[in-house]
């Protein structure tokens, strides 16, 4: 028989994770209902962001998130996402920003779940050709 002992910090992890999670349908509903109250952040590498991202999202790499913290809106819910459910960075970033006084959520399942739900994806235009 397998017995699992949950310590307080581990036991606190799951409620915190659930409190900050938002699924694609919930995010889309927020965007349709109150688009000016949502600020979406994609923490993936710029090359990945250019290939496809949630429309209106800003690409702020996780390494730069704390640097631009002062520029983030405190009067909007910040929704952070990455590529898929295997990436734990959005939850970590949401918790960090929440500790700084931001209203935050992370998109559970990331862009993979967003596209699986047949929601719109935007592709960045290619950079202009250099002028010679």
N, C-alpha and C positions, 0 to 999 in steps of 0.2 A: 504494500500500500504506500502510495506517495503522499507525503504530507508537505504542504507548502506553508512557510511562515512568512508573513508579510510584515516588514518593518515599517515604522511610521513614515520615513522618507519615501519608500517605494509605494506605500499605500496612498500617500498624498499625490503621487505622480499622476495617476489615472484620472482623479477628479479634476486636476489642473488641466490635463490634456483635453478632457471633454469640455471644460469651460471655455477653452480658447479655440476649439475646432468649429469649422463651418464647412458644410458640404457644397458642391457646385450649385445645386438647386437653390439653396438658401442665399448664396452669393448673388446669383442671377436675379433673384427676387429683390434683394437689396438694391442692386444696380438699376432695376426697372422702377422700383418704388421711390428711392431716394438717392439718385446717383451722386449728388453733391455731398453726401455724407459718408462716402466710401473712398478710400485711397488705396489702390492695389500696388503691391510691391513684389516684383519677381526677383529673387535672390540668385538666380542662375548666372552663369558666365554670359557676357554680352553676345558671344557667338551663338549660344543656344537660344537666347532671347530673340535674336533677329530671325531665327528660323520659324518661331511661332510663340505667341504669348496671348494672354487675355487682353482684349481690347481696352485701351486706356491705362494699362498698367505701366509702371515705371520700373526700369531695370536698375536696381541698386544692389550691387554685389554685397554679400554678407560682410566681407571685409570692410566695406565702406559704410555700412549701415550706421554705426556709432558716430562716424565722422559727420554724416549729414543729419544726425538726430535733431539738431536745432532747426533744420529746414522742414522737418516733417510736421504735418498738421495735427495739432492736439484736439481740434474740434471735429475730426472725422475718424471713423473706424478704419484702422489700417489693417488690411488683409494681406498676409504674406504667403507666398507659395514658391514651390520649387518644381522639379520635374515629376516626381511620383511619390508614392507612399513610403518608399525606402529612404527618402531623404528626411532626416530629422531636423534640418536647419530651420525651417519655418517656425516650428514649435518653439525652438530655442530662442529665435529672434523675437517672436511674439511675447514670450515671457520676459525677455530682457527689456523690451520697449514698455511693457506693462509696468515694470518696476520703475520706469522713468516717468510714469504718469500718462502714457498713451493708452487709448482704447484699441485693443488689438485682437485679431483672430488669425488663425492660419487655415489655409485651404487644405482640408484633409484629402489626401490622394493627389494633390498638386495638379499640374497641367494635364497629366494622363487621365485623371478622373474627369476633369473639365471637358476634354475632348471626347472621352468615352460617353459623356452625357449629351453629345452632339451640340455643345454650346460653341459660340463663335470664337475663332482664333484669328489673330491679326499677325501678318508677316511684315517685318520691317522692310521698307524699300531698300534696294541696294544702294551703296554709296555712289555719288555721282562720279562719272569718269573724270580722271584728272585732265586739267586743261594744259595743253602743251603749246 
